[in-house]
């Protein structure tokens, strides 16, 4: 039996579509799933053998400032699930985040020192550090953290302001006939990875031969302007510029790029979906 947390989230919902029908979901928003505070109780009393836990559930808003809530959901529950898996030798695959790299001043290699810019990223960094210590203490455990870069794809509507620029630009093009970008968007460059690739890597992580934290990205960063231009080409929308918000200065990642050296070394070197093909797929769905 497989347990998935965050099954109603963006990546989690896509992962759920590719899991067997016997999978169990843990999510606070659906009465047909197990609430997070009952998750450990369920696991400890489950009659079926647990084959793997995919832990994608979390408070994912980078604007969240309630440290107690973040700690409870993003750190404490994660620690409990991890310890359960270690004790019972169950593979544990969890969602970290490329947000731990901050502005990228130390690069985007998994071995670099994290430089988080907000409380969400701090919570992810804290659990990553806990995981790395657990891997040292339990070399026989199977623990994989995945630092997702800018994931995009269908079913992003519920994410609100946390949705990808690709989703936002497509909505603007459809509704307004124009795409609004910040001034200087040719210099804002991100690693956009299609959700299908993110899910494929997540599923493969259960069988990685080495525990650790791995980047999930394309390794080919593209600018916000390029994203807007691709969408404008398909939709006929015009691109307009808006002033860069003062409140985002110094807190906005100008560049991200997944260093795929480590994930390639464990045998996952499948070619990722290109930005052009990924946007076309989103528009066709």
TORMIDREN-334101 format. One record per residue (C-alpha): residue in one letter; x, y, z. Coordinates in steps of 0.5 Angstrom, whole numbers, padded with zeros to 4 digits, m for minus. Last residue first. Layout:
BEGIN
pt type a&x X&y Y&z Z
...
***
This chain:
BEGIN
pt type x&x m0011&y 0040&z m0044
pt type x&x m0008&y 0043&z m0051
pt type x&x m0006&y 0049&z m0048
pt type x&x m0002&y 0046&z m0043
pt type x&x 0001&y 0041&z m0048
pt type x&x 0003&y 0047&z m0052
pt type x&x 0006&y 0050&z m0046
pt type x&x 0010&y 0044&z m0045
pt type x&x 0013&y 0043&z m0052
pt type x&x 0015&y 0050&z m0052
pt type x&x 0018&y 0050&z m0045
pt type x&x 0022&y 0043&z m0047
pt type x&x 0020&y 0037&z m0043
pt type x&x 0026&y 0034&z m0040
pt type x&x 0031&y 0029&z m0043
pt type x&x 0031&y 0023&z m0038
pt type x&x 0038&y 0023&z m0034
pt type x&x 0036&y 0019&z m0028
pt type x&x 0041&y 0014&z m0027
pt type x&x 0043&y 0016&z m0020
pt type x&x 0049&y 0020&z m0022
pt type x&x 0044&y 0024&z m0027
pt type x&x 0040&y 0026&z m0020
pt type x&x 0047&y 0029&z m0018
pt type x&x 0049&y 0033&z m0024
pt type x&x 0042&y 0036&z m0025
pt type x&x 0044&y 0043&z m0023
pt type x&x 0037&y 0046&z m0023
pt type x&x 0037&y 0053&z m0026
pt type x&x 0034&y 0059&z m0022
pt type x&x 0035&y 0067&z m0023
pt type x&x 0032&y 0073&z m0021
pt type x&x 0029&y 0070&z m0015
pt type x&x 0025&y 0076&z m0012
pt type x&x 0026&y 0078&z m0005
pt type x&x 0031&y 0083&z m0006
pt type x&x 0026&y 0088&z m0009
pt type x&x 0019&y 0085&z m0008
pt type x&x 0016&y 0090&z m0004
pt type x&x 0018&y 0096&z m0009
pt type x&x 0014&y 0092&z m0015
pt type x&x 0017&y 0092&z m0022
pt type x&x 0014&y 0097&z m0026
pt type x&x 0009&y 0094&z m0031
pt type x&x 0011&y 0092&z m0038
pt type x&x 0006&y 0090&z m0044
pt type x&x 0006&y 0084&z m0048
pt type x&x 0000&y 0083&z m0054
pt type x&x m0004&y 0077&z m0054
pt type x&x m0004&y 0073&z m0061
pt type x&x m0005&y 0067&z m0057
pt type x&x 0000&y 0062&z m0060
pt type x&x 0006&y 0067&z m0061
pt type x&x 0004&y 0071&z m0055
pt type x&x 0005&y 0065&z m0051
pt type x&x 0012&y 0064&z m0053
pt type x&x 0013&y 0071&z m0052
pt type x&x 0011&y 0071&z m0045
pt type x&x 0015&y 0065&z m0043
pt type x&x 0021&y 0068&z m0047
pt type x&x 0020&y 0075&z m0043
pt type x&x 0020&y 0071&z m0036
pt type x&x 0027&y 0068&z m0038
pt type x&x 0029&y 0061&z m0039
pt type x&x 0033&y 0056&z m0035
pt type x&x 0035&y 0050&z m0038
pt type x&x 0037&y 0045&z m0032
pt type x&x 0031&y 0042&z m0033
pt type x&x 0029&y 0041&z m0026
pt type x&x 0028&y 0037&z m0020
pt type x&x 0034&y 0037&z m0016
pt type x&x 0036&y 0032&z m0011
pt type x&x 0036&y 0031&z m0003
pt type x&x 0039&y 0024&z m0001
pt type x&x 0039&y 0017&z m0001
pt type x&x 0042&y 0013&z m0006
pt type x&x 0040&y 0007&z m0011
pt type x&x 0034&y 0011&z m0013
pt type x&x 0028&y 0006&z m0013
pt type x&x 0023&y 0011&z m0010
pt type x&x 0026&y 0017&z m0013
pt type x&x 0023&y 0014&z m0020
pt type x&x 0016&y 0016&z m0018
pt type x&x 0018&y 0023&z m0016
pt type x&x 0022&y 0024&z m0022
pt type x&x 0016&y 0022&z m0027
pt type x&x 0012&y 0027&z m0023
pt type x&x 0016&y 0033&z m0024
pt type x&x 0017&y 0031&z m0031
pt type x&x 0009&y 0031&z m0032
pt type x&x 0009&y 0037&z m0028
pt type x&x 0013&y 0041&z m0033
pt type x&x 0019&y 0044&z m0031
pt type x&x 0021&y 0052&z m0031
pt type x&x 0028&y 0053&z m0029
pt type x&x 0028&y 0061&z m0028
pt type x&x 0030&y 0067&z m0031
pt type x&x 0029&y 0074&z m0030
pt type x&x 0033&y 0078&z m0034
pt type x&x 0029&y 0079&z m0040
pt type x&x 0023&y 0081&z m0035
pt type x&x 0027&y 0087&z m0034
pt type x&x 0020&y 0091&z m0033
pt type x&x 0015&y 0086&z m0030
pt type x&x 0010&y 0083&z m0035
pt type x&x 0003&y 0083&z m0036
pt type x&x 0000&y 0079&z m0042
pt type x&x m0005&y 0082&z m0046
pt type x&x m0012&y 0079&z m0050
pt type x&x m0015&y 0080&z m0043
pt type x&x m0019&y 0074&z m0041
pt type x&x m0015&y 0069&z m0046
pt type x&x m0008&y 0072&z m0045
pt type x&x m0009&y 0074&z m0038
pt type x&x m0010&y 0067&z m0037
pt type x&x m0004&y 0064&z m0041
pt type x&x 0000&y 0069&z m0037
pt type x&x m0002&y 0067&z m0030
pt type x&x m0001&y 0059&z m0032
pt type x&x 0006&y 0060&z m0035
pt type x&x 0008&y 0065&z m0029
pt type x&x 0006&y 0059&z m0024
pt type x&x 0001&y 0059&z m0019
pt type x&x 0003&y 0062&z m0012
pt type x&x m0002&y 0068&z m0013
pt type x&x m0008&y 0063&z m0013
pt type x&x m0006&y 0056&z m0013
pt type x&x m0013&y 0053&z m0014
pt type x&x m0012&y 0055&z m0022
pt type x&x m0006&y 0050&z m0022
pt type x&x m0010&y 0044&z m0025
pt type x&x m0006&y 0044&z m0032
pt type x&x 0002&y 0045&z m0032
pt type x&x 0008&y 0048&z m0028
pt type x&x 0013&y 0047&z m0024
pt type x&x 0018&y 0052&z m0022
pt type x&x 0024&y 0048&z m0019
pt type x&x 0022&y 0042&z m0014
pt type x&x 0028&y 0040&z m0009
pt type x&x 0026&y 0033&z m0008
pt type x&x 0028&y 0029&z m0002
pt type x&x 0030&y 0022&z m0002
pt type x&x 0030&y 0017&z 0004
pt type x&x 0031&y 0010&z 0004
pt type x&x 0034&y 0008&z 0010
pt type x&x 0041&y 0003&z 0011
pt type x&x 0045&y 0009&z 0012
pt type x&x 0041&y 0011&z 0018
pt type x&x 0045&y 0016&z 0022
pt type x&x 0048&y 0020&z 0016
pt type x&x 0041&y 0019&z 0013
pt type x&x 0038&y 0022&z 0019
pt type x&x 0043&y 0028&z 0019
pt type x&x 0041&y 0030&z 0012
pt type x&x 0034&y 0029&z 0013
pt type x&x 0034&y 0034&z 0019
pt type x&x 0038&y 0039&z 0015
pt type x&x 0032&y 0038&z 0009
pt type x&x 0027&y 0039&z 0015
pt type x&x 0030&y 0046&z 0017
pt type x&x 0031&y 0048&z 0010
pt type x&x 0024&y 0047&z 0008
pt type x&x 0021&y 0051&z 0014
pt type x&x 0026&y 0056&z 0012
pt type x&x 0023&y 0057&z 0005
pt type x&x 0016&y 0058&z 0008
pt type x&x 0019&y 0063&z 0013
pt type x&x 0022&y 0067&z 0007
pt type x&x 0029&y 0068&z 0003
pt type x&x 0032&y 0062&z 0004
pt type x&x 0040&y 0062&z 0003
pt type x&x 0042&y 0054&z 0003
pt type x&x 0049&y 0052&z 0004
pt type x&x 0051&y 0048&z m0003
pt type x&x 0051&y 0041&z m0003
pt type x&x 0045&y 0040&z m0007
pt type x&x 0048&y 0045&z m0013
pt type x&x 0044&y 0051&z m0015
pt type x&x 0049&y 0056&z m0014
pt type x&x 0051&y 0060&z m0007
pt type x&x 0049&y 0067&z m0009
pt type x&x 0042&y 0063&z m0012
pt type x&x 0037&y 0069&z m0009
pt type x&x 0034&y 0064&z m0005
pt type x&x 0037&y 0057&z m0005
pt type x&x 0032&y 0054&z m0001
pt type x&x 0026&y 0056&z m0006
pt type x&x 0028&y 0050&z m0010
pt type x&x 0024&y 0046&z m0006
pt type x&x 0023&y 0040&z m0001
pt type x&x 0018&y 0035&z m0003
pt type x&x 0018&y 0028&z 0000
pt type x&x 0020&y 0021&z m0002
pt type x&x 0020&y 0016&z 0004
pt type x&x 0022&y 0008&z 0003
pt type x&x 0019&y 0004&z 0009
pt type x&x 0025&y 0001&z 0013
pt type x&x 0020&y 0000&z 0019
pt type x&x 0023&y 0005&z 0024
pt type x&x 0026&y 0009&z 0018
pt type x&x 0019&y 0010&z 0015
pt type x&x 0016&y 0012&z 0022
pt type x&x 0022&y 0017&z 0023
pt type x&x 0020&y 0020&z 0017
pt type x&x 0013&y 0021&z 0018
pt type x&x 0014&y 0024&z 0025
pt type x&x 0019&y 0029&z 0022
pt type x&x 0015&y 0031&z 0016
pt type x&x 0009&y 0032&z 0021
pt type x&x 0014&y 0037&z 0026
pt type x&x 0017&y 0040&z 0020
pt type x&x 0012&y 0043&z 0015
pt type x&x 0005&y 0042&z 0018
pt type x&x 0007&y 0044&z 0025
pt type x&x 0013&y 0049&z 0024
pt type x&x 0009&y 0052&z 0019
pt type x&x 0003&y 0053&z 0023
pt type x&x 0007&y 0056&z 0029
pt type x&x 0011&y 0060&z 0024
pt type x&x 0005&y 0064&z 0022
pt type x&x 0008&y 0068&z 0016
pt type x&x 0006&y 0065&z 0010
pt type x&x 0008&y 0069&z 0004
pt type x&x 0012&y 0064&z 0001
pt type x&x 0005&y 0059&z 0001
pt type x&x 0007&y 0052&z 0000
pt type x&x 0003&y 0050&z 0007
pt type x&x 0005&y 0042&z 0006
pt type x&x 0003&y 0036&z 0003
pt type x&x 0008&y 0032&z m0001
pt type x&x 0010&y 0026&z 0003
pt type x&x 0010&y 0020&z m0002
pt type x&x 0010&y 0014&z 0003
pt type x&x 0012&y 0007&z 0001
pt type x&x 0011&y 0000&z 0001
pt type x&x 0006&y 0000&z 0007
pt type x&x 0004&y m0007&z 0009
pt type x&x m0003&y m0007&z 0010
pt type x&x m0007&y m0008&z 0017
pt type x&x m0006&y 0000&z 0019
pt type x&x m0006&y 0001&z 0026
pt type x&x 0001&y 0005&z 0026
pt type x&x 0000&y 0008&z 0020
pt type x&x m0007&y 0011&z 0021
pt type x&x m0005&y 0014&z 0028
pt type x&x 0001&y 0017&z 0024
pt type x&x m0004&y 0020&z 0019
pt type x&x m0010&y 0022&z 0024
pt type x&x m0007&y 0030&z 0025
pt type x&x m0006&y 0030&z 0017
pt type x&x m0013&y 0028&z 0016
pt type x&x m0015&y 0022&z 0012
pt type x&x m0018&y 0022&z 0006
pt type x&x m0026&y 0022&z 0004
pt type x&x m0027&y 0028&z 0008
pt type x&x m0023&y 0032&z 0003
pt type x&x m0019&y 0039&z 0005
pt type x&x m0014&y 0036&z 0010
pt type x&x m0010&y 0031&z 0006
pt type x&x m0008&y 0024&z 0007
pt type x&x m0009&y 0020&z 0001
pt type x&x m0009&y 0012&z 0001
pt type x&x m0006&y 0008&z m0005
pt type x&x m0010&y 0002&z m0007
pt type x&x m0012&y 0005&z m0014
pt type x&x m0005&y 0005&z m0016
pt type x&x m0001&y 0011&z m0017
pt type x&x m0001&y 0015&z m0023
pt type x&x m0007&y 0020&z m0022
pt type x&x m0005&y 0021&z m0015
pt type x&x 0002&y 0024&z m0018
pt type x&x m0002&y 0029&z m0022
pt type x&x m0006&y 0031&z m0015
pt type x&x 0000&y 0031&z m0011
pt type x&x 0004&y 0036&z m0016
pt type x&x m0002&y 0041&z m0015
pt type x&x m0005&y 0040&z m0008
pt type x&x m0011&y 0035&z m0007
pt type x&x m0006&y 0029&z m0006
pt type x&x m0002&y 0033&z m0001
pt type x&x 0000&y 0027&z 0003
pt type x&x 0001&y 0020&z m0001
pt type x&x 0001&y 0013&z 0002
pt type x&x 0002&y 0007&z m0002
pt type x&x 0000&y 0000&z 0000
***
